[in-house]
Amino acid sequence: MLDTKQITIIEKIIQSPIWQKKGLAIELGMTDRQLEYTIEKINALLKESKIEGIRYDENSVSTSVETYKYLVNIRGNIEISTDKYIFSKKERVLLISLILINGNRYISLLHLQDYLGVSQSTISKDLKVLENNILRYNLHLNYDRREGYKILGRENDVRTYLNRVVASKVGSIDIEILDYYIKRYMDVDEYEVEVLVRKSAEKYGINFVENRITEFSYIICINLKRLKDKPNYIQNSAKKYAIENKNEYQMVKYILLNLDISNKNSVLYITMLCLCSTIGEITISEKSEKVFEYNRKFINNFQNISGISFEKNNKIVMQMYTHFRSMFYRVAFEYPIYNPLTAQIKKKYNDVFKLVEKSIDFLGKEFHGFPEEEIAYLTIHLVGFIYKENNKRDRNIKAVIICSNGVGTSALAYLQLTSIFPNIKFLEPVNFEDLKFSLNSIDLIFSTQYKNELFTMGKPVFIIKSVMSAEDKYNLVQRVYSELTDINSPVLTLDSVMEIVNKKIQNRKVTSDIRRELQSEVFNLNNKNRALTDNSQSLLDVLTKDFIQPNIDAIDAIDAIGKAANPLLEKKYITNNYLNELVKEENMNRFIISPLVALPHTKPINGAKKIGLSIASLQNIVYFNSIKPVRYIFIISTINNYSHLPLLNDLITLISDKNFLELLSSGANSKEIYWWIQKKLIEKMSNLK
C-alpha cells in the first residue's frame, strides 16, 4: 500500500531519475533517515513485482531504466482507495470535513472509522484537529445523539469552505483525495462532469484556463448536494451584477439541466463561480462594460505611476483583460483565491508588486481591500510585458512550456527559461490539451506542474517552479544540458568542464577552488539576469539635495513642470526635447498619481539620458488641464522599462507617508528634506532584511 510520501518520491524520480540525496531530501522536506525509510517501503513493493529497487547511497538517489519505466506506469495507474492507499492525517481530516458538511444522515465515530480504515482513537484525534481548523471559516463541529456529527455554519461560509478546498487542491496530489471523495460519497462522476463542462464551453464559446476548467468541474461536483438541499440560496453580491446577460449564464443553465437542476438561484450561484474562472473575451458588449474600463484604467495607472510606456498599449490592454475580468469577479464575489507564489513574487519582483498595488488601489477602495494574491497575479502578468525581449537568433533546439495556471504564470516561466537557455527556441506556452499539436516539432517539454502523462510522450520533460532560485536554475541547467548532449547539441556544463580539469590536475584542493570559481564567475545563473538588474537604481542612488526644490513659485502647470525639471535639465539627465514633450502633453491629468501629487514623464526616446528624479513643492496650487489641483511635482527620467523601478518603489514609500508631503510644504530646506528621505529609506531597507 502506498502513501502520500511514497507517491511524492515516485513523482520526483519520474521528473529526474538521478538526484543528489541531500537535494531530494530538502525538496521533500525530509531528513536523510526519513527519505531512506520511505524509499525502502517503495523498494519492498518493487521487490514483490521482481523489479530492481531505487538505488541510494550517501550522496545520490537513482534508478535503472527498467525501474524508471515501471514507476511511470504504476504512477499512472494509482487509484486512491482504503485497500490500496494509506491516508495521512491531513488527508483524513480533509475527508472527514467533506463527509460531515455534505452528509444528510447520522454519522458516528464508528461510521468514520469504517470509512477511513483507522482506529476509533485516531478518528477522535482527527476530529479535534478538524474542530480547530474550521473555526477560521466560521464553522463549528457539532454532535448530538440523534443526528451524530455534523459541521454547521451559515450557508455562505459552508460553500466558501467547499470552494476554498477545491481551489487549494487542484493541481496538487491532494486532488486525488477529492476524486476519492466524489467517487465514493457523491452521486456524480467528476470525469463525466468535466467532459460536460468542456463540451458546453465549446457550445457557448466560453474559454477557460486549463486548470480553471478542471477547478470549475470539481466545484460543481462538490456543491451539487448543497444546490439540491439549499436551492434558494444566492450570495448577495451576485445581485449587484447583471450576470444573467452573460454567455456563462446560458452555459451553466445547460450544464445544470443535464445534472437535473433547474432552480434559477442555483444557476445564478454557479454562474457567479464560473465568472471567477473564465477568460475574458473581447467583444463589443464587453468593451462597453465597466470591468473593461477598470482594466484599461489599471493599465493606464500603471504606466502613469511607473513611468513605463508600453509600445503596444492597446494590445496589452486586450491581453490583460483575459485575466483581469475573472480577477474582478473573484474579488467582487469574494471567491477564495489560492496563489502559492505570492510570497515569492513579492520578494523577487517587489518593485513591480508595489507599483501594481498602487495602480489597482482605486478598486481596493470599492471592494474594501484588495487581496495580495491577486496583486501577485497581476504582477507576474506585467513582469512579462516589461521584461520580455524578442530573441530572433536562429536556434535549432525547440522547447515548449506547459502551463496550466494561466497566462501570467506562463509568462513568468517563459521569462526565466529564455534567460537561462538563450540557445533554445521556446514556442509560445500551451496547455496540456494542445500539446499534441506541437509534439512533432519540439525537442524538450517544460511544465510548471507534474502530470504523469507528460512522461509517456517520448520527449525529455522538466518540471520547474514558477519562480526559480539560483540553485533551482543551476540544477535545471545540468539536467537539460545532459539531455541536450543526447540530441547532438554542442553544450558546455560545469560538470563536463571539471571532468577534463580532474584528468589534468590531481590536487583536490586546487580542483575544488577551480570548480568554485567557475561556478561563481562562469556558470552562476544569477549573471544571466544581470541585464535586468545591474543598471537598476534606487532613489538613494540618484538623489542629491540639488534635485530637491521646496516651495517654488509657478504661475501655471507648464511653468511648474519646467521649473521642477530644471535640475535634471541642467545636469543633462534630460534634453530640452524631453521637457517639451512634458509641457505639450494634452492630457496632463494622466501625470497625477494621487491627490495633489504629479509624476510627469514621457518615453525615454524623447530625450532621457540618465535615470533621475527631481522633487518640487509649490508655493501655490496649480491646475493640470484646469481641473486637477497639484502641489507636489516629481519629474522622472527613465532610460528603459525596468531600471528605474526600485526608484519608483522608494518614491511610493515616501508619498504614502503624509509626513513627507507635509515636510515638503513646511519651509524645510533641501538639505533637511534630503536627510529625512535618506533616514526613511534606510529604515525601509533595514525592515526588508
C-alpha positions as CSV (number, residue, x, y, z in Angstrom):
1,M,0.0,0.0,0.0
2,L,1.3,3.5,-0.9
3,D,1.0,6.7,1.0
4,T,1.5,10.4,0.0
5,K,5.2,10.4,0.8
6,Q,5.9,7.4,-1.4
7,I,3.8,8.8,-4.3
8,T,5.7,12.1,-4.0
9,I,9.1,10.4,-4.1
10,I,7.9,8.4,-7.2
11,E,6.9,11.6,-8.9
12,K,10.2,13.3,-8.1
13,I,12.1,10.3,-9.5
14,I,10.0,10.3,-12.7
15,Q,10.9,14.0,-13.1
16,S,14.6,13.2,-12.8
17,P,15.9,9.6,-12.4
18,I,19.1,11.0,-10.8
19,W,19.1,13.2,-7.7
20,Q,21.7,14.4,-5.2
21,K,20.4,12.8,-2.0
22,K,20.7,15.9,0.1
23,G,18.8,18.0,-2.6
24,L,16.0,15.5,-2.8
25,A,15.6,15.4,1.0
26,I,15.4,19.2,1.1
27,E,13.0,19.3,-1.8
28,L,10.7,16.8,0.1
29,G,11.2,18.4,3.5
30,M,12.6,15.1,4.9
31,T,15.6,14.1,6.9
32,D,18.0,11.6,5.3
33,R,16.7,8.9,7.5
34,Q,13.0,9.6,6.5
35,L,14.0,9.6,2.9
36,E,15.8,6.3,3.2
37,Y,12.9,4.7,5.1
38,T,10.3,5.8,2.5
39,I,12.5,4.6,-0.4
40,E,12.8,1.2,1.4
41,K,9.0,1.0,1.6
42,I,8.8,1.7,-2.2
43,N,11.5,-0.9,-2.8
44,A,9.6,-3.5,-0.9
45,L,6.7,-3.1,-3.3
46,L,9.0,-3.2,-6.3
47,K,10.6,-6.4,-5.0
48,E,7.1,-8.0,-4.9
49,S,6.9,-7.3,-8.7
50,K,10.5,-8.5,-9.2
51,I,11.7,-5.0,-10.2
52,E,15.1,-3.6,-9.1
53,G,14.7,-1.1,-6.3
54,I,15.5,2.6,-6.2
55,R,19.3,2.9,-5.7
56,Y,20.7,5.2,-3.0
57,D,23.9,5.8,-1.1
58,E,25.3,8.7,1.0
59,N,25.4,11.1,-2.0
60,S,22.8,10.1,-4.6
61,V,19.4,8.5,-5.5
62,S,18.9,6.9,-8.9
63,T,17.0,4.3,-10.8
64,S,17.7,1.9,-13.7
65,V,15.9,2.4,-17.0
66,E,13.6,-0.6,-16.3
67,T,12.7,0.7,-12.8
68,Y,12.0,4.2,-14.2
69,K,9.6,2.9,-16.8
70,Y,7.8,0.7,-14.2
71,L,7.4,3.8,-11.8
72,V,5.9,5.8,-14.7
73,N,3.5,3.0,-15.3
74,I,2.4,2.5,-11.7
75,R,2.1,6.2,-11.0
76,G,-0.3,6.5,-13.9
77,N,-2.4,3.6,-12.6
78,I,-2.6,4.5,-8.9
79,E,-6.2,4.7,-7.7
80,I,-6.9,6.1,-4.2
81,S,-8.8,3.6,-2.1
82,T,-8.7,2.4,1.5
83,D,-7.4,-1.1,0.5
84,K,-4.5,0.3,-1.7
85,Y,-3.6,3.6,-0.1
86,I,-2.8,4.9,3.5
87,F,-4.4,8.3,4.2
88,S,-2.2,10.8,6.0
89,K,-3.6,12.7,9.0
90,K,-4.1,15.8,6.8
91,E,-6.0,13.8,4.2
92,R,-8.2,12.1,6.8
93,V,-9.1,15.5,8.3
94,L,-10.0,16.8,4.9
95,L,-12.2,13.8,4.1
96,I,-14.0,14.0,7.4
97,S,-14.8,17.7,6.8
98,L,-16.3,16.9,3.4
99,I,-18.3,13.9,4.7
100,L,-19.7,15.9,7.6
101,I,-20.5,19.0,5.6
102,N,-22.4,17.2,2.9
103,G,-23.7,14.3,4.9
104,N,-27.5,14.1,5.3
105,R,-27.7,11.1,7.6
106,Y,-26.5,10.1,11.0
107,I,-22.7,9.7,11.2
108,S,-20.9,8.4,14.3
109,L,-17.3,7.6,15.2
110,L,-17.9,4.0,14.0
111,H,-19.0,5.2,10.6
112,L,-15.9,7.4,10.2
113,Q,-13.7,4.6,11.4
114,D,-15.2,2.3,8.8
115,Y,-14.9,4.9,6.0
116,L,-11.2,5.6,6.6
117,G,-9.9,2.3,7.9
118,V,-8.3,3.6,11.1
119,S,-8.9,3.2,14.8
120,Q,-11.5,5.0,16.8
121,S,-8.9,6.8,18.9
122,T,-7.3,8.1,15.6
123,I,-10.7,9.4,14.4
124,S,-11.2,11.1,17.8
125,K,-7.8,12.9,17.5
126,D,-8.6,13.9,13.9
127,L,-12.0,15.4,14.9
128,K,-10.2,17.6,17.5
129,V,-7.8,18.9,14.7
130,L,-10.8,19.4,12.4
131,E,-12.7,21.3,15.1
132,N,-9.8,23.8,15.4
133,N,-9.2,24.0,11.6
134,I,-12.7,25.1,10.7
135,L,-13.1,27.8,13.3
136,R,-11.3,30.2,10.9
137,Y,-14.0,29.7,8.4
138,N,-16.8,30.5,11.0
139,L,-17.8,26.8,11.0
140,H,-18.1,24.5,14.0
141,L,-18.2,20.8,14.7
142,N,-21.5,19.6,16.4
143,Y,-22.5,16.3,17.9
144,D,-25.8,15.0,19.4
145,R,-27.2,11.6,19.9
146,R,-29.9,11.9,17.3
147,E,-28.1,13.5,14.4
148,G,-24.5,12.4,15.1
149,Y,-21.5,14.5,13.9
150,K,-22.2,17.5,11.6
151,I,-20.4,20.7,10.6
152,L,-22.6,23.7,11.0
153,G,-22.5,27.3,9.9
154,R,-24.1,29.9,7.6
155,E,-24.6,28.6,4.1
156,N,-22.3,31.3,2.7
157,D,-19.5,30.1,5.0
158,V,-20.1,26.4,4.2
159,R,-19.9,27.0,0.4
160,T,-16.9,29.3,0.8
161,Y,-15.1,26.5,2.7
162,L,-16.0,23.9,0.0
163,N,-14.8,26.2,-2.8
164,R,-11.6,27.0,-0.9
165,V,-10.9,23.3,-0.6
166,V,-11.2,22.8,-4.3
167,A,-9.2,26.0,-5.2
168,S,-6.3,24.8,-3.0
169,K,-6.2,21.2,-4.1
170,V,-6.5,21.4,-7.9
171,G,-3.1,20.9,-9.5
172,S,-1.7,19.1,-6.4
173,I,-1.5,15.4,-5.4
174,D,-4.4,16.2,-3.0
175,I,-6.8,16.4,-5.9
176,E,-6.8,12.6,-5.9
177,I,-8.3,12.7,-2.4
178,L,-11.2,14.8,-3.8
179,D,-11.6,12.3,-6.6
180,Y,-11.9,9.5,-4.0
181,Y,-14.5,11.5,-2.0
182,I,-16.6,12.4,-5.0
183,K,-16.5,8.9,-6.4
184,R,-17.5,7.3,-3.1
185,Y,-19.8,9.8,-1.4
186,M,-21.3,12.0,-4.2
187,D,-23.8,10.8,-6.7
188,V,-21.8,12.1,-9.7
189,D,-18.7,11.3,-11.7
190,E,-16.2,14.1,-11.9
191,Y,-14.8,13.0,-15.2
192,E,-18.2,13.0,-16.8
193,V,-18.9,16.4,-15.4
194,E,-15.7,17.8,-16.8
195,V,-16.5,16.3,-20.2
196,L,-19.9,18.0,-20.0
197,V,-18.3,21.3,-19.0
198,R,-15.8,21.2,-21.8
199,K,-18.5,20.4,-24.4
200,S,-20.7,23.1,-23.0
201,A,-17.9,25.7,-23.0
202,E,-17.3,24.9,-26.7
203,K,-21.0,25.1,-27.5
204,Y,-21.4,28.6,-25.9
205,G,-17.9,29.9,-26.8
206,I,-16.6,30.1,-23.3
207,N,-12.8,29.9,-22.7
208,F,-11.1,28.7,-19.5
209,V,-7.5,28.5,-18.4
210,E,-6.6,24.7,-18.4
211,N,-6.6,24.4,-14.6
212,R,-9.6,26.6,-14.1
213,I,-11.9,24.3,-16.2
214,T,-10.9,21.4,-14.0
215,E,-11.4,23.5,-10.9
216,F,-14.8,24.6,-12.1
217,S,-15.8,21.0,-12.7
218,Y,-14.8,20.0,-9.2
219,I,-16.7,23.0,-7.8
220,I,-19.9,21.8,-9.5
221,C,-19.4,18.3,-8.1
222,I,-18.6,19.4,-4.6
223,N,-21.6,21.8,-4.5
224,L,-24.2,19.5,-6.0
225,K,-25.7,18.4,-2.7
226,R,-25.8,22.0,-1.4
227,L,-27.6,23.1,-4.6
228,K,-30.2,20.4,-4.1
229,D,-30.6,20.8,-0.3
230,K,-30.5,24.6,-0.3
231,P,-31.8,25.6,-3.8
232,N,-32.9,29.1,-2.9
233,Y,-29.5,30.3,-1.6
234,I,-27.9,33.1,-3.5
235,Q,-25.0,35.3,-2.5
236,N,-25.9,39.0,-2.0
237,S,-23.0,40.3,-4.2
238,A,-24.3,38.2,-7.1
239,K,-27.4,40.5,-7.3
240,K,-25.1,43.6,-7.9
241,Y,-24.0,42.5,-11.4
242,A,-26.2,41.6,-14.4
243,I,-24.8,38.1,-14.7
244,E,-27.9,36.7,-16.4
245,N,-26.8,38.6,-19.5
246,K,-23.5,36.7,-19.7
247,N,-22.9,33.7,-22.0
248,E,-21.7,31.9,-18.9
249,Y,-25.2,32.0,-17.5
250,Q,-26.6,30.2,-20.5
251,M,-23.8,27.7,-20.4
252,V,-24.3,27.0,-16.7
253,K,-28.0,26.7,-17.2
254,Y,-27.4,24.0,-19.8
255,I,-24.9,22.1,-17.6
256,L,-27.1,22.1,-14.5
257,L,-30.1,20.9,-16.6
258,N,-28.0,17.9,-17.6
259,L,-27.5,17.3,-13.9
260,D,-31.2,17.6,-13.1
261,I,-31.0,21.1,-11.5
262,S,-33.2,23.9,-12.9
263,N,-33.6,26.3,-10.0
264,K,-32.7,29.9,-11.1
265,N,-30.8,30.7,-7.9
266,S,-28.6,27.6,-8.3
267,V,-27.9,28.7,-11.9
268,L,-27.0,32.2,-10.7
269,Y,-24.7,30.9,-8.0
270,I,-22.8,28.6,-10.3
271,T,-22.6,31.3,-12.9
272,M,-21.1,33.6,-10.3
273,L,-18.4,31.0,-9.7
274,C,-17.9,30.4,-13.4
275,L,-17.2,34.1,-14.0
276,C,-14.4,33.8,-11.5
277,S,-12.7,31.2,-13.7
278,T,-13.3,32.1,-17.4
279,I,-11.1,34.1,-19.7
280,G,-12.4,37.5,-20.7
281,E,-13.5,37.6,-24.4
282,I,-13.1,40.9,-26.2
283,T,-16.5,41.6,-27.7
284,I,-18.3,44.9,-28.5
285,S,-20.6,44.4,-25.5
286,E,-17.6,43.5,-23.2
287,K,-15.8,46.7,-24.2
288,S,-18.7,48.8,-23.2
289,E,-18.8,47.2,-19.7
290,K,-17.4,48.7,-16.5
291,V,-15.0,45.8,-16.0
292,F,-13.2,46.5,-19.3
293,E,-12.9,50.2,-18.4
294,Y,-11.5,49.2,-15.0
295,N,-8.9,47.1,-16.8
296,R,-7.9,50.0,-19.1
297,K,-7.7,52.3,-16.1
298,F,-5.4,49.9,-14.3
299,I,-3.0,49.7,-17.3
300,N,-3.0,53.5,-17.7
301,N,-2.5,54.0,-13.9
302,F,0.4,51.6,-14.0
303,Q,2.1,53.4,-16.9
304,N,1.5,56.8,-15.3
305,I,2.9,55.7,-11.9
306,S,5.7,53.6,-13.2
307,G,7.0,55.9,-16.0
308,I,6.7,52.9,-18.4
309,S,5.2,53.5,-21.8
310,F,4.1,50.3,-23.5
311,E,4.7,50.5,-27.2
312,K,1.6,48.3,-28.0
313,N,-0.7,49.7,-25.3
314,N,-4.0,48.5,-26.8
315,K,-2.6,45.0,-27.3
316,I,-1.6,44.9,-23.7
317,V,-5.0,46.1,-22.5
318,M,-6.6,43.3,-24.5
319,Q,-4.2,40.7,-23.2
320,M,-4.5,41.8,-19.6
321,Y,-8.3,41.7,-19.9
322,T,-8.2,37.9,-20.3
323,H,-7.0,37.7,-16.7
324,F,-8.5,40.9,-15.3
325,R,-12.1,40.0,-15.9
326,S,-12.0,36.8,-13.8
327,M,-9.9,38.6,-11.2
328,F,-12.5,41.3,-10.9
329,Y,-15.3,38.8,-10.3
330,R,-13.2,36.8,-7.8
331,V,-12.8,39.9,-5.7
332,A,-16.3,41.1,-6.2
333,F,-17.8,37.7,-5.2
334,E,-15.2,37.0,-2.5
335,Y,-14.2,33.9,-4.3
336,P,-11.4,32.1,-2.4
337,I,-8.1,32.7,-4.3
338,Y,-5.2,30.4,-3.8
339,N,-1.8,31.7,-5.1
340,P,1.2,29.7,-3.7
341,L,3.5,32.2,-5.4
342,T,2.5,35.3,-3.6
343,A,5.4,35.4,-1.1
344,Q,8.0,34.6,-3.9
345,I,6.6,37.2,-6.2
346,K,6.6,39.9,-3.5
347,K,10.3,39.1,-2.8
348,K,11.6,38.7,-6.4
349,Y,9.6,41.4,-8.1
350,N,8.9,43.7,-5.1
351,D,9.3,46.9,-7.2
352,V,6.7,45.9,-9.7
353,F,4.4,44.5,-7.0
354,K,4.3,47.8,-5.1
355,L,3.6,49.7,-8.4
356,V,0.7,47.3,-9.2
357,E,-0.6,47.7,-5.7
358,K,-0.7,51.4,-6.1
359,S,-2.2,51.2,-9.6
360,I,-5.1,49.0,-8.5
361,D,-5.8,51.0,-5.4
362,F,-8.9,52.5,-6.9
363,L,-10.6,49.1,-7.0
364,G,-9.4,48.3,-3.5
365,K,-11.4,51.2,-2.2
366,E,-14.6,49.8,-4.0
367,F,-14.1,46.4,-2.5
368,H,-12.8,47.5,0.9
369,G,-9.4,45.9,0.3
370,F,-7.6,44.0,-2.5
371,P,-6.1,40.6,-1.9
372,E,-2.3,40.3,-2.1
373,E,-2.8,37.0,-4.0
374,E,-4.5,38.9,-6.9
375,I,-1.9,41.7,-6.8
376,A,0.8,39.0,-7.2
377,Y,-1.1,37.5,-10.3
378,L,-1.3,41.0,-11.9
379,T,2.4,41.5,-11.1
380,I,3.5,38.3,-13.0
381,H,1.4,39.4,-16.0
382,L,3.1,42.8,-16.1
383,V,6.6,41.4,-15.4
384,G,6.2,39.5,-18.7
385,F,5.2,42.7,-20.6
386,I,8.0,44.7,-19.0
387,Y,11.0,42.4,-19.4
388,K,10.2,40.1,-22.3
389,E,12.5,40.8,-25.2
390,N,12.3,39.4,-28.7
391,N,15.2,37.0,-29.3
392,K,15.4,36.4,-33.1
393,R,18.5,34.3,-33.2
394,D,18.3,31.1,-35.1
395,R,18.2,28.3,-32.6
396,N,18.0,24.6,-33.5
397,I,16.7,23.2,-30.2
398,K,13.0,23.8,-29.7
399,A,11.0,23.6,-26.4
400,V,7.5,24.2,-25.2
401,I,6.2,25.3,-21.9
402,I,3.1,23.6,-20.5
403,C,1.4,26.0,-18.0
404,S,-1.9,25.1,-16.5
405,N,-2.3,28.1,-14.2
406,G,-2.8,30.8,-16.8
407,V,-1.1,33.4,-18.9
408,G,0.7,35.2,-16.1
409,T,2.4,32.2,-14.7
410,S,3.4,31.0,-18.2
411,A,4.9,34.5,-18.9
412,L,7.0,34.2,-15.8
413,A,8.2,30.8,-16.7
414,Y,8.9,31.9,-20.3
415,L,10.9,34.9,-19.0
416,Q,13.1,32.8,-16.8
417,L,13.7,30.0,-19.2
418,T,14.6,32.2,-22.2
419,S,17.1,34.0,-19.9
420,I,18.6,30.7,-18.7
421,F,18.7,29.0,-22.1
422,P,19.3,31.6,-24.8
423,N,20.3,28.8,-27.2
424,I,16.9,27.2,-27.1
425,K,13.9,28.4,-29.0
426,F,10.8,28.4,-26.8
427,L,7.5,28.2,-28.5
428,E,4.5,30.1,-27.1
429,P,3.2,28.4,-23.9
430,V,0.4,25.9,-24.4
431,N,-2.0,23.9,-22.2
432,F,-1.7,20.2,-21.9
433,E,-4.7,19.5,-24.2
434,D,-2.9,21.4,-27.1
435,L,0.5,19.8,-26.6
436,K,-0.2,17.1,-29.2
437,F,-0.3,19.7,-31.9
438,S,3.3,20.7,-31.1
439,L,4.8,17.4,-30.2
440,N,6.4,16.6,-33.5
441,S,8.2,20.0,-33.8
442,I,9.8,20.1,-30.3
443,D,12.7,18.5,-28.5
444,L,12.0,19.4,-24.9
445,I,9.0,19.9,-22.6
446,F,8.9,22.2,-19.6
447,S,6.0,22.2,-17.2
448,T,5.1,24.1,-14.1
449,Q,3.0,21.1,-12.8
450,Y,3.6,17.4,-12.6
451,K,1.4,15.4,-14.9
452,N,2.2,11.7,-15.3
453,E,1.1,11.6,-19.0
454,L,3.9,14.0,-20.0
455,F,6.5,11.4,-19.2
456,T,4.9,8.9,-21.6
457,M,5.3,11.2,-24.7
458,G,8.8,10.2,-25.7
459,K,10.3,13.7,-25.0
460,P,12.6,14.9,-22.2
461,V,10.3,16.5,-19.6
462,F,11.4,19.1,-16.9
463,I,9.1,20.1,-14.1
464,I,10.0,23.7,-13.0
465,K,8.9,26.1,-10.3
466,S,7.2,29.2,-11.4
467,V,9.8,31.2,-9.5
468,M,13.2,29.5,-9.5
469,S,16.1,30.1,-7.1
470,A,19.7,30.2,-8.3
471,E,20.1,26.6,-7.1
472,D,16.9,25.6,-9.0
473,K,18.3,27.2,-12.1
474,Y,21.7,25.6,-11.8
475,N,20.2,22.1,-11.3
476,L,17.9,22.6,-14.2
477,V,20.7,23.6,-16.5
478,Q,22.7,20.5,-15.6
479,R,19.7,18.2,-16.3
480,V,18.7,20.0,-19.5
481,Y,22.3,20.1,-20.9
482,S,22.8,16.4,-20.1
483,E,19.7,15.7,-22.2
484,L,20.9,18.0,-25.0
485,T,24.1,16.1,-25.3
486,D,22.0,13.1,-26.3
487,I,20.5,15.0,-29.2
488,N,23.8,16.3,-30.6
489,S,23.7,19.8,-29.3
490,P,27.1,21.3,-28.5
491,V,26.7,22.4,-24.9
492,L,29.1,23.2,-22.0
493,T,28.3,22.3,-18.4
494,L,30.3,22.8,-15.2
495,D,30.5,19.0,-14.8
496,S,31.8,18.5,-18.3
497,V,34.5,21.2,-17.8
498,M,35.5,19.7,-14.4
499,E,35.7,16.2,-15.9
500,I,38.6,17.5,-18.1
501,V,40.2,19.5,-15.3
502,N,40.2,16.5,-13.0
503,K,42.1,14.4,-15.6
504,K,44.9,17.0,-15.8
505,I,45.1,18.2,-12.2
506,Q,45.4,15.7,-9.3
507,N,45.4,18.2,-6.4
508,R,41.9,18.0,-5.0
509,K,42.2,21.4,-3.2
510,V,43.2,23.1,-6.5
511,T,40.4,21.5,-8.5
512,S,37.9,22.4,-5.7
513,D,39.0,26.0,-5.9
514,I,38.7,25.9,-9.7
515,R,35.2,24.5,-9.5
516,R,34.1,27.1,-7.0
517,E,35.5,30.0,-9.1
518,L,33.9,28.6,-12.3
519,Q,30.6,28.2,-10.6
520,S,30.8,31.8,-9.3
521,E,32.1,33.6,-12.4
522,V,31.0,31.5,-15.4
523,F,28.2,29.2,-14.5
524,N,26.4,31.4,-12.0
525,L,22.9,31.8,-13.3
526,N,22.3,35.0,-11.5
527,N,24.6,36.5,-14.0
528,K,22.1,35.6,-16.7
529,N,19.7,38.1,-15.3
530,R,22.1,41.0,-14.8
531,A,20.7,42.8,-17.8
532,L,17.6,43.3,-15.7
533,T,19.3,44.3,-12.5
534,D,22.8,45.8,-13.0
535,N,21.5,49.2,-14.1
536,S,18.6,49.3,-11.6
537,Q,18.9,52.2,-9.2
538,S,17.1,53.1,-6.0
539,L,16.2,56.7,-5.1
540,L,19.2,57.0,-2.8
541,D,21.5,56.1,-5.8
542,V,20.4,59.1,-7.9
543,L,19.1,61.7,-5.5
544,T,21.1,64.6,-4.0
545,K,19.9,67.8,-2.4
546,D,20.5,69.6,-5.7
547,F,17.4,67.8,-7.1
548,I,15.1,69.0,-4.3
549,Q,13.3,72.3,-4.7
550,P,10.8,73.2,-1.9
551,N,8.2,76.0,-2.3
552,I,8.9,77.1,-5.9
553,D,6.8,79.9,-7.3
554,A,4.9,78.9,-10.5
555,I,2.1,80.6,-12.4
556,D,0.5,77.5,-14.1
557,A,1.1,73.8,-14.8
558,I,3.5,74.4,-17.7
559,D,5.6,76.8,-15.6
560,A,5.6,74.4,-12.7
561,I,6.7,71.4,-14.8
562,G,9.5,73.5,-16.4
563,K,10.9,74.7,-13.0
564,A,10.6,71.3,-11.4
565,A,12.5,69.7,-14.3
566,N,15.3,72.3,-14.3
567,P,17.8,70.4,-12.1
568,L,17.5,67.4,-14.5
569,L,17.9,69.6,-17.5
570,E,21.0,71.5,-16.1
571,K,22.8,68.2,-15.2
572,K,22.0,66.7,-18.6
573,Y,19.8,63.9,-17.3
574,I,17.2,65.0,-19.8
575,T,17.2,67.1,-23.0
576,N,15.1,70.1,-23.9
577,N,13.1,67.8,-26.2
578,Y,12.2,65.7,-23.1
579,L,10.9,68.8,-21.3
580,N,9.0,70.0,-24.4
581,E,7.2,66.6,-24.6
582,L,6.1,67.0,-21.0
583,V,4.7,70.5,-21.3
584,K,2.9,69.9,-24.6
585,E,1.1,66.8,-23.2
586,E,-2.6,67.4,-23.9
587,N,-3.8,65.2,-21.0
588,M,-1.7,66.3,-18.1
589,N,-4.3,64.6,-15.7
590,R,-2.5,61.3,-16.5
591,F,0.5,62.6,-14.6
592,I,-1.5,62.8,-11.3
593,I,-0.9,59.7,-9.3
594,S,-2.6,60.7,-6.0
595,P,-4.3,63.8,-4.6
596,L,-2.1,66.9,-5.2
597,V,0.8,64.7,-6.5
598,A,2.0,64.6,-10.1
599,L,4.7,62.4,-11.8
600,P,5.3,63.9,-15.2
601,H,7.2,61.6,-17.6
602,T,7.5,60.7,-21.2
603,K,9.1,57.9,-23.3
604,P,12.9,57.6,-22.9
605,I,13.3,58.0,-26.7
606,N,12.2,61.7,-26.3
607,G,15.4,62.6,-24.5
608,A,16.1,60.7,-21.3
609,K,19.9,60.3,-20.8
610,K,20.1,59.0,-17.2
611,I,17.9,57.6,-14.5
612,G,16.9,60.6,-12.3
613,L,14.3,62.2,-10.2
614,S,13.7,65.8,-9.2
615,I,11.4,66.8,-6.3
616,A,9.5,70.1,-6.1
617,S,6.7,71.5,-3.9
618,L,4.8,74.6,-5.0
619,Q,4.0,77.8,-3.0
620,N,0.6,77.8,-4.5
621,I,-1.6,75.1,-6.1
622,V,-1.6,74.9,-9.9
623,Y,-4.2,73.1,-12.0
624,F,-3.5,70.4,-14.6
625,N,-5.9,70.8,-17.6
626,S,-7.6,73.5,-15.5
627,I,-9.2,70.7,-13.4
628,K,-6.9,68.7,-11.2
629,P,-5.0,70.6,-8.4
630,V,-1.3,69.9,-7.9
631,R,1.0,70.9,-5.1
632,Y,3.9,68.4,-5.4
633,I,5.7,67.5,-8.7
634,F,8.2,64.7,-9.2
635,I,9.9,64.7,-12.6
636,I,11.3,61.3,-13.5
637,S,13.8,60.4,-16.2
638,T,13.8,56.7,-17.3
639,I,16.1,55.0,-19.8
640,N,14.1,51.8,-20.3
641,N,11.1,49.9,-18.8
642,Y,12.7,48.4,-15.8
643,S,15.9,50.1,-14.4
644,H,14.0,52.8,-12.6
645,L,11.5,50.5,-10.8
646,P,13.4,50.4,-7.5
647,L,13.5,54.2,-7.5
648,L,9.7,54.3,-8.0
649,N,9.2,51.8,-5.2
650,D,11.1,54.2,-2.9
651,L,9.1,57.2,-4.2
652,I,5.8,55.4,-3.4
653,T,7.0,54.7,0.1
654,L,7.7,58.4,0.5
655,I,4.4,59.8,-0.9
656,S,2.4,57.2,1.1
657,D,3.7,58.9,4.2
658,K,1.8,62.1,4.9
659,N,4.7,63.4,7.0
660,F,6.8,63.6,3.8
661,L,4.4,65.8,1.9
662,E,3.9,68.0,5.0
663,L,7.7,68.3,5.2
664,L,7.9,69.5,1.6
665,S,5.5,72.3,2.4
666,S,6.8,73.1,5.8
667,G,9.5,75.5,4.9
668,A,12.3,72.9,5.4
669,N,15.3,73.4,3.1
670,S,16.5,70.9,0.5
671,K,19.2,69.6,2.8
672,E,16.8,68.9,5.6
673,I,14.4,67.2,3.2
674,Y,17.2,65.1,1.8
675,W,18.3,63.9,5.2
676,W,14.7,63.0,6.1
677,I,14.4,61.0,2.8
678,Q,17.7,59.2,3.5
679,K,16.6,58.2,7.0
680,K,13.2,57.0,5.8
681,L,14.6,54.8,3.0
682,I,17.4,53.4,5.2
683,E,14.8,52.4,7.7
684,K,12.8,50.7,4.9
685,M,15.9,48.7,3.7
686,S,16.5,47.6,7.3
687,N,13.0,46.4,7.7
688,L,13.3,44.3,4.5
689,K,16.4,42.4,5.7
